[in-house]
Amino acid sequence: MTALIIVLVIVVLLVIVVAVVSYNGLVRMRNQVENAWSQIDVQLKRRIDLIPNLVETVKAYAAHEKDTLDAVVRARNAAIAAPDTPAGQADANNQITGALRQVFALSEAYPELKANQNFLALQEELTATEGRVAYARQFYNDSVKDYNIKLEAFPSTIFARMMKYDKREYFEADEASREVPRVQF
């Protein structure tokens, strides 16, 4: 009889340990996904903040390229108003990338713009920020993958369902924004 009680106590303790470890793992991974998302958000906001300076610099040299500059401003405003979801931010990110490509293409038509130190510095900052966005997106997507796997793996799937943890979506870029922009000097 006492052996049976000891076995039951051990089984109950093992179930409790598995529950605690699974729950803590879910919490840790959920927080990692949220942290990774905030890193993407920081870089996207950084890029959005650089755009007005770029537009003002280009305006001085290419005043009659109003449509191109308006497209950049519209894309920036859409990004500011975009939903704070991976799909919403990815769409806004794709619009900005397309608009910025048009602005950088203007530098080919305006040699004096291409030689402007402010333009070159802003272009360098935006290029560096694009690299940071790509890295943050990769880290986020890796975190989401691990989190989603944990949600589906046994035994954590039991606790994930009980706690109503939901799968997260990836931050997907469209095909055009996956291309490396070519900048020629």
C-alpha positions in Angstrom: 0.0 0.0 0.0 2.7 2.5 0.9 4.6 1.6 -2.3 1.5 2.5 -4.3 1.2 5.8 -2.5 4.9 6.6 -3.2 4.4 5.8 -6.9 1.3 8.0 -7.0 3.1 10.9 -5.3 6.0 10.5 -7.8 3.6 10.5 -10.8 1.8 13.6 -9.5 5.1 15.3 -8.9 6.3 14.4 -12.4 3.1 15.8 -13.9 3.5 19.0 -11.9 7.1 19.4 -13.0 6.2 18.7 -16.7 3.4 21.3 -16.4 5.6 23.9 -14.9 8.4 23.4 -17.4 6.0 23.4 -20.3 4.2 26.5 -19.1 7.5 28.4 -18.4 8.8 27.4 -21.9 5.6 28.8 -23.5 5.9 32.0 -21.6 9.6 32.4 -22.4 9.0 31.8 -26.1 6.0 34.1 -26.3 8.1 36.8 -24.7 10.9 36.2 -27.2 8.4 36.5 -30.1 7.1 39.8 -28.6 10.7 41.1 -28.1 11.6 40.1 -31.7 8.5 42.0 -33.0 9.5 45.1 -31.0 12.9 45.0 -32.7 11.3 45.0 -36.1 9.0 47.8 -35.0 12.0 49.9 -33.8 13.8 49.5 -37.1 10.7 50.3 -39.2 10.1 53.4 -37.2 13.7 54.4 -37.6 13.3 54.1 -41.4 10.1 56.1 -41.3 11.8 58.8 -39.4 14.6 59.1 -42.0 12.2 59.5 -44.9 11.2 63.2 -44.4 14.9 64.3 -44.5 15.4 62.3 -47.6 12.4 63.8 -49.3 13.5 67.4 -48.4 17.0 66.7 -49.7 15.6 65.3 -53.0 13.1 68.2 -53.4 16.0 70.7 -53.5 17.4 68.9 -56.6 14.4 67.3 -58.3 11.5 69.7 -57.7 9.6 68.6 -60.7 9.7 64.9 -59.5 6.7 65.6 -57.3 4.9 62.4 -58.1 7.8 60.3 -56.9 8.2 62.3 -53.7 4.4 62.2 -53.1 4.6 58.4 -53.5 7.2 58.2 -50.8 5.2 60.5 -48.5 2.1 58.4 -49.1 4.0 55.2 -48.4 5.4 56.7 -45.2 1.9 57.8 -44.0 0.5 54.4 -44.8 3.2 52.8 -42.7 2.5 55.0 -39.8 -1.2 54.1 -40.0 -0.7 50.4 -40.8 -2.0 47.8 -38.3 0.6 46.6 -35.8 0.5 43.1 -37.2 3.1 41.3 -39.2 0.8 41.3 -42.3 0.0 45.0 -41.9 3.6 46.0 -41.3 4.9 43.8 -44.1 2.5 45.5 -46.6 3.5 48.9 -45.4 7.2 47.9 -45.6 6.7 46.7 -49.1 5.2 50.0 -50.2 8.0 52.0 -48.6 10.6 49.8 -50.3 9.1 50.4 -53.7 8.8 54.1 -53.1 12.4 54.4 -51.9 13.7 52.6 -55.0 12.1 55.2 -57.1 13.8 58.0 -55.1 17.2 56.3 -55.4 16.6 55.9 -59.1 16.3 59.7 -59.3 19.9 60.1 -58.3 20.9 58.6 -61.6 19.1 61.4 -63.4 20.4 64.1 -61.2 24.2 64.0 -60.8 24.2 66.9 -58.4 21.8 65.0 -56.1 24.1 61.9 -56.4 27.0 64.1 -55.1 25.0 65.7 -52.3 26.5 64.7 -48.9 23.1 64.8 -47.2 21.6 62.5 -49.8 24.5 60.1 -49.6 24.4 60.1 -45.8 20.6 59.4 -45.8 21.0 56.8 -48.4 23.6 55.1 -46.3 21.5 55.3 -43.2 18.5 53.8 -45.1 20.6 51.0 -46.5 22.0 50.2 -43.0 18.4 50.3 -41.6 17.2 47.9 -44.4 19.9 45.5 -43.2 18.7 45.8 -39.6 15.1 45.3 -40.7 16.1 42.1 -42.6 18.0 40.8 -39.5 15.2 41.7 -37.2 12.7 40.0 -39.5 14.8 36.9 -39.7 15.1 36.8 -35.9 11.4 37.3 -35.5 10.5 34.6 -38.0 12.9 32.2 -36.3 11.3 33.0 -33.0 7.8 32.5 -34.4 8.8 29.2 -35.9 10.1 27.9 -32.6 7.1 29.2 -30.7 4.6 27.7 -33.1 6.4 24.4 -32.9 6.3 24.5 -29.1 2.5 25.2 -29.4 2.0 22.0 -31.4 4.5 19.8 -29.6 3.4 17.4 -26.8 2.9 18.0 -23.9 3.1 21.8 -24.2 0.2 21.7 -26.7 -2.1 20.7 -23.8 -1.1 23.8 -21.8 -1.1 26.1 -24.8 -4.7 25.2 -25.5 -5.7 25.5 -21.9 -4.1 29.0 -21.7 -5.4 30.0 -25.2 -2.0 30.6 -26.7 -2.4 31.3 -30.4 0.0 30.7 -33.2 1.8 33.8 -34.5 2.1 34.8 -38.1 5.4 35.4 -39.9 6.6 38.7 -41.2 6.6 38.1 -44.9 8.1 40.3 -47.5 6.9 40.4 -51.1 9.1 39.3 -53.9 10.0 42.9 -54.9 11.3 43.8 -51.5 13.4 40.7 -51.4 15.5 42.0 -54.3 18.6 43.8 -53.2 18.3 47.4 -54.4 21.1 48.4 -56.8 22.6 51.7 -55.9 25.2 53.0 -58.3 27.5 55.9 -57.8 
